Amino acid sequence: MAGPGEITMRRKRILFMDDEEMLRSVVSRMLEIMGYDVVAAADGEEAVRLYIEAAESGSKFDAVILDLSVQRGMGGRDAAAKLIEYDPDVIALVSSGFVGDPVLQDYHEYGFRGVIPKPYTSDELREGLRRVLVPRVSS
């Protein structure tokens, strides 16, 4: 417990959705090493459920990274729409290896705040999150 005048900072919480188990594991570990608390989901339905459960329990996610294409189940585009319907302030990033997909080109049109094209390095992942999580200071 912090004493008077002490600042406590909670770790940012990230919800990461990808249908590939190995990628979920690797990226979750990368995010943990960066200092984030991470929860992983295998598809959009699970991501939406986890997001709502977390918000209703008072431990809202700071950002959500959604894979655009999911083999079985809801993909990132539909999941983002449901998340925005539930929480218009959700910070959602889209991730995909399909560079020509219109969602990646015009991600704002689909409610995403950023894009992280696959494959990405830990530095690219860190920078993608920094752009949406760190408030801009006007000069």
C-alpha positions in Angstrom: 0.0 0.0 0.0 1.4 3.4 -0.9 1.9 6.0 1.8 1.0 9.7 1.5 2.7 11.3 -1.5 3.7 8.0 -3.0 2.7 7.3 -6.6 1.6 3.8 -7.4 1.5 2.7 -11.0 -0.3 -0.4 -12.1 1.0 -2.4 -15.0 -0.9 -1.9 -18.2 -3.2 -4.8 -19.2 -3.2 -6.1 -22.8 -5.7 -8.5 -24.3 -4.0 -10.4 -27.2 -6.1 -12.4 -29.6 -4.7 -14.7 -32.2 -5.8 -18.1 -33.4 -2.3 -19.6 -33.6 -1.4 -21.1 -30.3 2.3 -20.8 -30.7 2.0 -17.1 -31.7 -0.2 -16.5 -28.7 2.4 -18.0 -26.4 5.4 -16.2 -28.0 3.7 -12.7 -28.2 2.2 -13.1 -24.7 5.7 -13.7 -23.4 7.1 -10.8 -25.4 4.5 -8.5 -23.9 5.2 -9.8 -20.4 8.9 -9.1 -20.8 7.9 -5.5 -21.8 6.2 -5.2 -18.5 2.5 -5.7 -19.5 0.0 -8.0 -17.9 -1.3 -10.2 -20.7 -4.4 -12.3 -21.3 -4.6 -14.3 -24.5 -7.7 -15.3 -26.5 -7.9 -17.8 -29.4 -10.7 -16.0 -31.3 -12.9 -12.9 -31.3 -15.7 -14.4 -29.3 -13.3 -15.3 -26.5 -11.7 -11.8 -26.7 -15.0 -10.0 -26.4 -16.1 -12.2 -23.5 -12.8 -11.6 -21.7 -12.9 -7.9 -22.3 -16.4 -7.6 -20.9 -15.7 -9.8 -17.9 -12.6 -7.7 -17.1 -14.4 -4.4 -17.5 -17.3 -5.5 -15.3 -14.9 -6.8 -12.6 -13.0 -3.5 -12.5 -9.8 -4.6 -14.2 -10.3 -3.2 -17.7 -7.8 -3.8 -20.4 -5.7 -0.8 -21.5 -5.4 -2.1 -25.1 -6.5 -5.0 -27.3 -4.5 -6.5 -30.1 -6.7 -8.4 -32.6 -5.7 -10.8 -35.3 -7.7 -9.9 -38.4 -8.0 -13.4 -39.9 -9.1 -16.3 -37.7 -9.5 -19.8 -39.2 -12.4 -20.8 -37.0 -14.5 -18.3 -35.2 -14.8 -14.6 -35.1 -11.9 -12.5 -36.5 -10.6 -9.2 -35.5 -12.8 -6.9 -37.6 -16.0 -8.4 -36.1 -14.5 -8.5 -32.6 -13.5 -4.9 -32.8 -17.1 -3.9 -33.8 -18.5 -5.8 -30.8 -15.9 -4.2 -28.4 -16.7 -0.7 -29.7 -20.4 -1.4 -29.3 -19.7 -2.3 -25.7 -17.0 0.3 -25.0 -16.6 3.1 -27.6 -13.3 4.1 -25.9 -11.7 0.7 -26.4 -8.1 0.9 -27.7 -7.9 -1.8 -30.3 -5.0 -2.6 -32.6 -5.4 -4.8 -35.7 -2.7 -7.3 -36.6 -2.4 -9.3 -39.8 0.0 -10.7 -42.4 -2.4 -9.8 -45.3 -0.8 -6.5 -46.2 -3.3 -5.7 -48.9 -6.4 -6.1 -46.7 -8.4 -2.8 -46.7 -8.8 -3.0 -42.9 -5.0 -2.6 -42.5 -5.0 0.3 -45.0 -7.9 2.2 -43.4 -7.9 0.8 -39.9 -9.5 4.0 -38.4 -12.6 3.3 -40.6 -13.1 0.1 -38.7 -12.6 1.5 -35.2 -9.0 0.5 -34.7 -6.5 2.9 -33.2 -3.4 1.3 -34.7 -2.0 -1.5 -36.9 0.8 -3.9 -36.3 1.6 -5.8 -39.5 2.8 -9.4 -39.2 5.5 -10.5 -38.9 6.7 -8.0 -36.3 9.6 -7.7 -34.0 9.4 -7.0 -30.3 10.5 -3.4 -31.1 7.7 -3.0 -33.6 5.2 -4.4 -31.1 6.4 -2.1 -28.4 6.3 0.9 -30.7 2.7 0.0 -31.9 1.5 -0.1 -28.3 3.4 3.0 -27.3 1.7 5.0 -30.0 -1.7 4.3 -28.7 -1.0 4.1 -24.9 1.3 7.0 -24.3 -0.6 10.3 -24.3 0.7 12.9 -26.7 1.9 16.1 -25.2 1.0 19.2 -27.3 3.8 21.7 -27.8 
